[in-house]
Amino acid sequence: MKKLSYLAVTTGLLISASASAASGSDGIEARLNALEQRLAQAERRAAQAETRAATLETQAAPAGSLKLNGFNDLKLYGDVEFNLDGASRSGQLTSLKGSDHKDWKPGDKERWDINGRILVGVDGYRRNQDGNFSGFSVQPLADMTGKMNLDDAAFFFGNEKNWQTKIGRFEAYDMFPLNQDTFIQYSGNTANDLYADGFGYIYMMKEGRGRSSSGGNLMLSKYAGDFYFELNTLVEDGTSLFQDNSYHGNSLDNKKNVAYLRPVIAWKKDRLSAAVAMESNVVNNAYGYRDSQGQFVDQSKRNGYGMTLSWNNTAANPDNGVVANLSTAYLDAAGEQDFTAGINVLWRRFELGYIYAHNNIKEFNTAGIAADINNPLSEPGKYDIHTVHTSYQIPNIMNMKNFNLYLGAYVSMLEANAGNKIANGDNDQRYGVRARFKYFF
């Protein structure tokens, strides 16, 4: 383009100069000066034209990649979980797994149920070259009752393999792992409706773990070599722990929210890991009841302690590896102390476990309560609960990857001290079976 401009301008100027050569030498110098100015102007116009052409070519070129708000990684995933359940009289020892089982209340009849949910999750993650990161996770649930619920909804930030801050709805460190559990839920989910008055309580260090329906979490965590430190804070309506808002025969009055502090120290080396933790409500007089004199009686004291030890060599031997867990937990609460110990082993997709729970209920308001054969623990005393659970995984149904079937079963036996006139041989055990279809996508 530049050469054509030069040629056109030069040709025109030469013709003009030839035609006027006879006008004398005095006019030649003036015409040469005019010629130089016109050549300079032509060069500038040619350069501007090239610049405009290059800009148009750049704007017309397709973008190399699509970026979503600067996040380095955006992941969409989910899983389908549907269960076929059968169980004896519920008595708070059947599967009441969160929103899937809210219709399963304590009763005296056998239970048959089809339940489940579909989870769709979205995770976002952004990482800088210095290891700093931030992200979010949201996991809505659609269950078979036609209701929409939520599993996790959390925002987090920190430095990889160093420290992290997390806030929202989620579960903190599991201090009582049940391995391949498919039917080991005694009431409610991990934070709400765990305690049902008049029934044995299998305490598992879950009261301050999180995923509450009446509050949220704030968690700080830190890695230091083989050690991991975590401090979870759960703020919620403390009476949400108790089904029917009742504790030891008294209706609870909520005055202010509780705040559970749950520090965890964990250690992991190769196949072996261990953790110790405690959880405690640090707000006094959060909830309670009024006695016959109208005085408020605080019932919000709840201090728990736990330890877990695990062995896992499936990373090195996925086909023939073993996962074994040993866990203990102790709760010191208002008018009650509970101790739980459990052991379970997973080998070649077969799991077997045992849980022992001891309840020591020191006070129970029996005024206006008649002896109920369906509530064997509705009076003060010491009670033991023995539970055996098992499950088996059948993988890749119809040769489809990530489509598995889990078969699970459990039996729980209740034992009361000799002075209890309610517990008897007709109402001292609970049992159940489940077939769970699980598909990840």
C-alpha positions in Angstrom: 0.0 0.0 0.0 2.9 2.4 0.8 4.6 1.8 -2.5 1.4 2.4 -4.5 1.0 5.8 -2.7 4.5 6.8 -3.5 4.2 5.8 -7.1 0.9 7.8 -7.6 2.1 10.9 -5.9 5.5 10.9 -7.6 4.1 10.4 -11.1 1.7 13.3 -10.7 4.3 15.6 -9.4 6.8 14.8 -12.3 4.1 15.5 -14.9 3.4 18.8 -13.2 7.1 19.7 -13.1 7.7 18.8 -16.8 4.8 21.0 -17.9 6.2 24.0 -16.1 9.9 23.7 -16.8 9.9 26.6 -19.3 8.6 29.0 -16.5 12.2 29.4 -15.3 14.6 28.3 -12.7 13.2 30.5 -10.0 9.9 28.5 -9.9 11.7 25.1 -9.9 13.0 25.4 -6.4 9.6 26.4 -5.0 8.0 23.4 -6.7 10.7 21.0 -5.3 9.9 22.2 -1.8 6.2 21.6 -2.4 7.0 18.2 -3.7 9.0 17.2 -0.5 6.1 18.4 1.7 3.6 16.3 -0.3 5.8 13.3 -0.1 6.0 13.6 3.8 2.2 13.9 4.0 1.8 10.8 1.8 4.1 8.8 4.1 2.1 9.9 7.2 -1.2 8.9 5.6 0.3 5.5 4.5 1.5 4.8 8.1 -1.9 5.7 9.6 -3.6 3.4 7.1 -1.3 0.5 8.1 -2.0 1.1 11.7 -5.8 1.1 11.2 -5.6 -2.2 9.2 -3.6 -3.9 11.9 -6.1 -2.8 14.5 -9.0 -4.2 12.5 -7.2 -7.5 12.1 -6.6 -7.8 15.8 -10.3 -7.1 16.6 -11.5 -9.6 14.1 -9.3 -12.4 15.6 -11.1 -15.0 17.8 -10.4 -15.1 21.6 -8.0 -17.8 22.6 -9.9 -19.0 25.8 -13.0 -18.4 27.9 -12.4 -17.2 31.4 -15.1 -17.2 34.1 -14.6 -14.3 36.6 -10.9 -15.1 36.9 -11.3 -18.4 38.6 -8.6 -20.9 37.7 -10.9 -23.9 38.2 -14.7 -24.3 38.1 -16.1 -27.8 38.7 -19.7 -29.1 38.3 -20.4 -32.5 39.8 -23.0 -34.5 41.8 -24.3 -37.8 43.0 -27.5 -39.7 43.1 -28.4 -41.6 46.2 -31.5 -43.7 46.6 -32.3 -46.2 49.4 -34.7 -49.1 50.0 -35.0 -49.4 53.8 -36.7 -51.7 56.2 -36.4 -51.5 60.0 -38.0 -52.5 63.3 -39.7 -50.0 65.6 -37.7 -46.8 65.2 -37.1 -45.9 68.9 -34.4 -43.5 67.6 -32.1 -46.3 66.5 -33.2 -46.4 62.9 -31.9 -44.5 59.9 -33.0 -40.9 60.3 -30.4 -39.4 57.9 -31.2 -35.7 57.7 -33.7 -34.5 55.2 -34.1 -38.0 53.7 -35.8 -39.3 56.8 -37.6 -36.4 58.6 -40.9 -38.4 58.4 -39.3 -41.2 60.4 -40.3 -40.3 64.0 -40.1 -42.5 67.1 -42.8 -45.1 67.0 -43.7 -48.7 67.7 -44.3 -50.0 64.2 -42.0 -51.5 61.6 -40.8 -49.1 59.0 -40.5 -49.6 55.2 -39.3 -46.7 53.2 -38.0 -45.6 49.8 -36.0 -42.4 50.1 -33.1 -40.5 48.6 -31.9 -37.4 47.0 -29.9 -35.9 44.1 -27.0 -33.6 44.8 -25.6 -31.1 42.3 -22.4 -29.3 43.4 -20.5 -26.4 42.1 -17.0 -25.6 43.3 -14.8 -22.7 42.4 -11.1 -22.4 43.1 -8.5 -19.7 42.4 -4.8 -20.1 43.1 -1.9 -17.6 42.9 1.7 -18.6 42.2 2.6 -18.0 45.8 0.1 -20.7 46.9 -2.6 -18.3 48.2 -6.0 -19.5 47.2 -9.7 -18.8 47.6 -12.8 -20.6 46.6 -16.4 -21.7 47.3 -18.6 -24.8 47.4 -22.4 -25.0 47.1 -24.3 -28.3 47.1 -28.1 -28.0 46.7 -30.2 -31.2 47.3 -33.5 -32.3 45.8 -35.1 -35.1 47.8 -37.9 -37.5 47.1 -40.4 -35.6 49.2 -40.3 -32.8 46.7 -38.3 -30.5 48.9 -35.1 -28.6 48.1 -32.4 -28.7 50.8 -28.7 -27.8 51.0 -25.7 -30.0 52.0 -22.7 -27.6 52.0 -22.5 -23.9 51.2 -19.1 -22.5 52.1 -16.5 -19.9 51.2 -12.8 -20.5 52.0 -9.4 -18.9 51.6 -5.8 -19.4 52.7 -2.4 -20.8 51.6 -2.1 -24.3 50.3 -0.7 -26.9 52.7 -0.3 -24.2 55.2 -3.5 -22.5 56.6 -7.1 -22.0 55.7 -10.2 -20.0 56.9 -13.6 -21.4 56.1 -17.1 -20.0 56.8 -20.6 -21.2 56.0 -22.4 -24.5 56.2 -20.1 -27.6 56.3 -18.8 -30.4 58.5 -15.6 -30.2 60.4 -13.2 -33.1 61.1 -14.8 -36.5 61.6 -13.9 -37.7 65.1 -16.0 -40.9 64.9 -15.6 -42.4 61.3 -17.9 -45.3 60.6 -16.0 -46.5 57.4 -18.4 -47.7 54.7 -21.5 -46.8 56.7 -24.9 -47.2 54.9 -27.3 -47.6 57.8 -25.7 -46.2 60.9 -27.8 -43.2 61.8 -29.7 -43.1 65.0 -31.5 -39.8 64.8 -31.3 -36.6 62.9 -28.3 -35.5 60.9 -24.9 -34.6 62.3 -26.0 -31.5 64.1 -29.7 -31.4 64.7 -32.3 -33.6 66.4 -29.5 -35.9 67.6 -31.0 -36.3 71.0 -34.5 -37.7 71.5 -35.8 -37.7 75.0 -36.5 -41.1 76.5 -34.1 -43.0 74.2 -30.5 -44.0 74.4 -28.0 -41.5 73.0 -25.0 -42.7 71.0 -22.6 -39.7 71.4 -20.1 -39.4 68.5 -18.5 -36.0 68.9 -20.9 -34.4 66.3 -22.7 -31.8 68.3 -20.2 -29.0 67.3 -19.2 -30.5 64.0 -21.4 -28.3 61.8 -23.9 -28.5 59.0 -26.6 -27.1 61.2 -30.1 -26.0 60.2 -30.1 -23.1 62.7 -26.6 -21.6 62.4 -23.3 -21.6 60.7 -19.6 -22.4 61.1 -16.3 -20.5 61.2 -13.2 -22.7 61.0 -9.5 -22.0 61.1 -7.1 -24.8 60.2 -3.3 -25.2 59.9 -0.8 -27.8 58.6 2.6 -28.2 60.2 4.5 -31.2 58.8 2.7 -34.3 59.8 0.3 -32.4 62.1 -3.0 -30.8 61.3 -4.7 -28.3 63.7 -8.3 -27.2 63.4 -10.6 -24.9 65.4 -14.3 -25.0 64.4 -16.8 -22.5 65.9 -20.5 -23.4 65.5 -23.1 -20.7 66.4 -26.7 -21.9 66.4 -29.9 -22.3 68.3 -28.8 -24.9 70.9 -32.3 -26.4 71.3 -32.1 -27.6 67.7 -30.0 -30.5 69.1 -33.1 -31.9 70.9 -36.0 -33.5 69.1 -39.4 -32.1 70.1 -37.5 -29.4 72.2 -37.4 -31.7 75.2 -34.6 -32.7 77.5 -34.9 -35.0 80.6 -38.7 -34.6 80.6 -38.6 -30.8 80.6 -39.6 -28.4 77.7 -36.7 -26.2 76.9 -36.8 -22.4 76.7 -34.2 -20.9 74.3 -32.8 -17.6 75.6 -29.8 -17.1 73.3 -27.7 -18.9 70.8 -24.9 -21.3 71.8 -21.3 -21.2 70.5 -19.5 -24.5 70.3 -15.7 -24.4 70.2 -14.3 -27.6 68.7 -10.5 -27.8 68.6 -8.8 -30.8 66.8 -5.2 -32.0 66.7 -4.6 -34.7 64.1 -1.4 -36.5 63.1 -0.8 -38.6 60.0 2.3 -40.6 58.9 2.1 -43.0 56.0 -0.7 -45.5 56.8 -1.4 -44.5 60.4 -3.3 -41.4 61.6 -4.6 -40.3 65.0 -6.6 -37.3 66.3 -7.8 -35.9 69.6 -10.5 -33.3 70.1 -13.0 -31.6 72.4 -16.2 -29.7 71.8 -17.8 -27.3 74.3 -20.6 -24.8 74.5 -19.1 -21.7 75.9 -22.3 -19.7 76.4 -23.9 -20.1 79.9 -27.7 -20.0 80.4 -28.3 -20.3 76.7 -31.4 -22.6 77.2 -33.1 -24.4 80.0 -36.4 -24.7 81.8 -38.2 -23.2 84.8 -38.7 -25.2 87.9 -41.8 -25.3 90.1 -40.7 -22.1 91.8 -40.3 -20.3 88.5 -36.5 -20.3 88.7 -34.6 -20.8 85.4 -32.5 -24.0 85.4 -29.6 -23.9 82.9 -29.3 -27.0 80.7 -26.8 -25.7 78.1 -23.7 -27.2 79.7 -22.2 -29.7 77.2 -18.6 -30.7 77.1 -17.3 -33.5 74.9 -14.0 -35.2 74.4 -12.9 -37.7 71.8 -10.0 -39.7 70.2 -9.8 -41.7 67.0 -7.0 -43.9 65.6 -7.0 -45.1 62.0 -5.0 -47.5 59.7 -5.4 -47.2 55.9 -3.2 -49.0 53.4 -5.6 -48.9 50.4 -3.5 -46.3 48.6 -0.7 -48.8 48.2 -3.0 -51.8 47.8 -6.4 -50.7 46.5 -7.6 -54.3 45.8 -6.6 -55.9 49.0 -6.1 -53.0 51.4 -7.6 -52.6 54.9 -9.2 -49.5 56.6 -9.6 -49.8 60.3 -10.9 -47.2 62.8 -11.0 -47.2 66.6 -12.8 -44.3 68.2 -14.0 -43.2 71.7 -16.1 -40.2 72.8 -17.2 -38.9 76.2 -19.9 -36.3 76.9 -20.3 -34.4 80.2 -23.7 -32.6 80.0 -26.3 -31.2 82.4 -27.7 -34.1 84.3 -26.2 -36.8 82.0 -22.9 -38.4 81.1 -22.4 -40.6 78.0 -19.5 -42.7 76.8 -19.2 -44.3 73.3 -16.5 -46.6 71.8 -16.5 -48.1 68.3 -14.3 -50.2 66.1 -14.8 -51.0 62.4 -12.8 -52.7 59.6 -13.2 -52.5 55.8 -11.6 -55.1 53.6 -12.3 -55.9 49.9 -15.5 -53.8 50.0 -16.8 -55.7 53.1 -17.3 -53.7 56.3 -18.0 -54.9 59.8 -18.2 -52.8 63.0 -19.3 -52.6 66.6 -20.3 -49.7 68.8 -20.8 -49.6 72.5 -22.6 -46.8 74.2 -23.2 -46.2 77.9 -25.7 -43.5 79.2 -25.8 -42.3 82.8 -29.0 -40.2 83.1 -28.9 -38.6 86.6 -32.1 -36.6 86.4 -35.4 -37.0 84.6 -38.7 -35.3 85.2 -41.2 -38.1 85.3 -44.2 -35.9 86.4 -47.1 -36.6 84.2 -45.3 -39.3 82.3 -46.9 -42.8 82.4 -44.8 -45.9 81.9 -44.5 -46.3 78.1 -43.3 -49.7 76.8 -42.0 -47.9 73.7 -39.7 -45.6 75.6 -37.6 -47.9 77.7 -35.2 -45.2 78.9 -37.7 -42.6 80.2 -36.5 -42.6 83.7 -33.1 -41.9 85.5 -30.6 -44.7 85.4 -27.7 -46.3 83.5 -28.2 -47.9 80.1 -25.9 -49.7 77.7 -26.4 -50.0 73.9 -24.6 -52.6 71.8 -24.7 -52.1 68.0 -23.3 -54.4 65.3 -23.3 -53.0 61.7 -22.1 -54.3 58.4 -22.2 -53.3 54.7 -21.0 -54.6 51.3 -20.3 -52.7 48.1 -21.1 -54.1 44.7 -19.3 -51.8 42.3 -19.9 -50.9 38.6 -23.5 -52.0 38.3 -24.2 -53.0 34.6 -20.5 -52.3 33.9 -21.1 -48.6 34.5 -18.2 -46.8 36.3 -19.2 -44.9 39.5 -22.6 -46.7 39.7 -22.5 -48.8 42.9 -24.9 -50.8 45.1 -24.4 -50.9 48.9 -26.1 -53.5 51.1 -26.2 -52.6 54.8 -27.6 -53.9 58.0 -27.4 -53.3 61.7 -28.8 -54.5 65.0 -28.8 -52.6 68.3 -29.6 -54.1 71.8 -30.5 -52.0 74.7 -29.7 -53.0 78.3 -31.0 -51.1 81.4 -30.0 -51.5 85.0 -31.9 -53.9 87.1 -33.9 -51.2 88.8 -35.6 -50.1 85.5 -39.1 -51.5 85.4 -39.9 -50.3 81.8 -37.2 -51.9 79.7 -37.9 -55.6 79.0 -37.3 -58.3 76.6 -40.0 -57.2 74.2 -38.5 -53.8 73.5 -34.7 -54.2 73.9 -33.5 -54.3 70.3 -33.7 -52.5 67.0 -32.6 -53.7 63.6 -32.7 -52.6 60.0 -31.5 -53.4 56.4 -30.8 -51.1 53.5 -30.1 -51.3 49.8 -28.5 -48.0 48.6 -27.9 -47.2 44.9 -25.1 -44.6 44.5 -24.1 -42.9 41.3 -21.5 -40.2 40.9 -21.3 -37.9 38.0 
